[in-house]
Amino acid sequence: EVQLVESGGGLVKPGGSLRLSCAASGFTFSNAWMSWVRQAPGKGLEWVGRIKIKIHGGTIDYAAPVKGRFTISRDDSKNMLYLQMNSLKTEDTAVYYCVTGVGFTEVDYWGQGTLVTVSS
Amino acid sequence: DIVMTQTPLSSPVTLGQPASISCRSSQSLVYSDGNTYLNWLQQRPGQPPRLLIYKISNRFSGVPDRFSGSGAGTDFTLKISRVEAEDVGVYYCMQATQSVTFGGGTKVEIK
């Protein structure tokens, strides 16, 4: 069974930093593209970025609103995905989902999400 | 960026009756490999999204056959043949042909 468990969310002041983690199990992590998608309270879904697998170059892509502030990384030896968020803004307040594709799309499975609140 | 536009915003439906959601993209979603990376997701209240349909019309594992997807190019449709109570939620179309973008969502509720 595919499981994605996010952690690291919380309350942070504007300009601050936070690091989210996602523990993956139930599939071959090193063969899966991994993504972060966020959802502001009461709003729709917004793609944050993705990291491809090594044989696809390990390319990392970001959405425009987070480029230069957020960094996605992965540790295939630990089956872990990370999202380092710097220079946080109030508009970054959202539930952050860890998402994986295991062969059908890049959004086959979603974690339960972790809430990040940016407020003074 | 490719913009995804969903209609309607809200769809009140009688139990057992059909529902239909439209999604239009600002440019063709046909990728260079010939595939069209258009997916549909469901988000029930208080739950994370889950994949329903991928590449226009393929049902994901465990998805009931009352859900179907169709379309081509820039115009796509998700249909629920007979709405059940568990289908209440927000439905999103999503393209992964050029980066990733989501539609704004369509709320399905029971009349």
Interface residues (C-beta under 8 A of the other chain):
Chain A: S35 V37 G44 L45 E46 W47 R50 D61 A63 A64 Y97 F104 T105 E106 V107 D108 Y109 W110 G111 Q112 G113
Chain B: D1 Y37 N39 L41 Q43 P48 P49 R50 L51 Y54 K55 N58 F60 V90 Y92 M94 A96 S99 V100 T101 F102 G103 G104 G105
